[in-house]
Amino acid sequence: MRKLDKTLVLVGMMGAGKTSVGRRLANGLGVPFRDADAEIEQAAGCSINEIFERFGEPEFRAGERKVIARLLSEPPHVLATGGGAFIDTETRARVKERAVSIWLRARLDLLMERVLRKDNRPLLRNTDSRSTLERLLHEREPIYAQADIIVESDDGPHDAVVKRILAALDARNKIAHGAETKP
């Protein structure tokens, strides 16, 4: 069993599979799984859609920043973030300092297929979902690319994505440990 020294933070677009993959990854590592969106809803006492409707996106992002900061102060675990969390400069800096970030990168068509399964995406409400998602993906990809690890999230089984994450973590650890032992 691998020992987790830092929290693993899954970042990426809505529909990339952060929650589904995160649960499986945490289970495989024997560590807790936390979902930032669920934690935000619990703290606020209402759904993310309601937070967006009542208070707007800026207030949601402020609460998200606080919740993620709290979660990153806990012992190592797997954390799934909302699609916009890593875009926030303060949150991204905190993740870089205290965790290992993993971008679950997915194609636009797959993201569309997944997000249209549920009606719980406030940024896609009352818009042309495809053009909005395409715009967000274009804006966010350069920032997601700053993640420590990039793993493809495809339409195969989530367990295959977990295996790719574990292989990337192993490779990263070998590089880090190899660098420490060199003169």
Secondary structure in CASP SS format (residue, H / E / C, confidence):
PFRMAT SS
TARGET T0000
AUTHOR 0000-0000-0000
METHOD secondary structure of the structure
MODEL  1
M C 1.00
R C 1.00
K C 1.00
L C 1.00
D C 1.00
K C 1.00
T E 1.00
L E 1.00
V E 1.00
L E 1.00
V E 1.00
G C 1.00
M C 1.00
M C 1.00
G C 1.00
A C 1.00
G C 1.00
K H 1.00
T H 1.00
S H 1.00
V H 1.00
G H 1.00
R H 1.00
R H 1.00
L H 1.00
A H 1.00
N H 1.00
G H 1.00
L H 1.00
G C 1.00
V C 1.00
P C 1.00
F E 1.00
R E 1.00
D E 1.00
A H 1.00
D H 1.00
A H 1.00
E H 1.00
I H 1.00
E H 1.00
Q H 1.00
A H 1.00
A H 1.00
G C 1.00
C C 1.00
S C 1.00
I H 1.00
N H 1.00
E H 1.00
I H 1.00
F H 1.00
E H 1.00
R H 1.00
F H 1.00
G C 1.00
E H 1.00
P H 1.00
E H 1.00
F H 1.00
R H 1.00
A H 1.00
G H 1.00
E H 1.00
R H 1.00
K H 1.00
V H 1.00
I H 1.00
A H 1.00
R H 1.00
L H 1.00
L H 1.00
S C 1.00
E C 1.00
P C 1.00
P C 1.00
H C 1.00
V E 1.00
L E 1.00
A E 1.00
T C 1.00
G C 1.00
G C 1.00
G C 1.00
A H 1.00
F H 1.00
I H 1.00
D C 1.00
T H 1.00
E H 1.00
T H 1.00
R H 1.00
A H 1.00
R H 1.00
V H 1.00
K H 1.00
E H 1.00
R H 1.00
A E 1.00
V E 1.00
S E 1.00
I E 1.00
W E 1.00
L E 1.00
R E 1.00
A C 1.00
R C 1.00
L H 1.00
D H 1.00
L H 1.00
L H 1.00
M H 1.00
E H 1.00
R H 1.00
V H 1.00
L C 1.00
R C 1.00
K C 1.00
D C 1.00
N C 1.00
R C 1.00
P H 1.00
L H 1.00
L H 1.00
R C 1.00
N C 1.00
T C 1.00
D C 1.00
S H 1.00
R H 1.00
S H 1.00
T H 1.00
L H 1.00
E H 1.00
R H 1.00
L H 1.00
L H 1.00
H H 1.00
E H 1.00
R H 1.00
E H 1.00
P H 1.00
I H 1.00
Y H 1.00
A C 1.00
Q C 1.00
A C 1.00
D C 1.00
I E 1.00
I E 1.00
V E 1.00
E E 1.00
S C 1.00
D C 1.00
D C 1.00
G C 1.00
P C 1.00
H H 1.00
D H 1.00
A H 1.00
V H 1.00
V H 1.00
K H 1.00
R H 1.00
I H 1.00
L H 1.00
A H 1.00
A H 1.00
L H 1.00
D H 1.00
A H 1.00
R H 1.00
N H 1.00
K H 1.00
I H 1.00
A H 1.00
H H 1.00
G H 1.00
A H 1.00
E H 1.00
T H 1.00
K C 1.00
P C 1.00
END
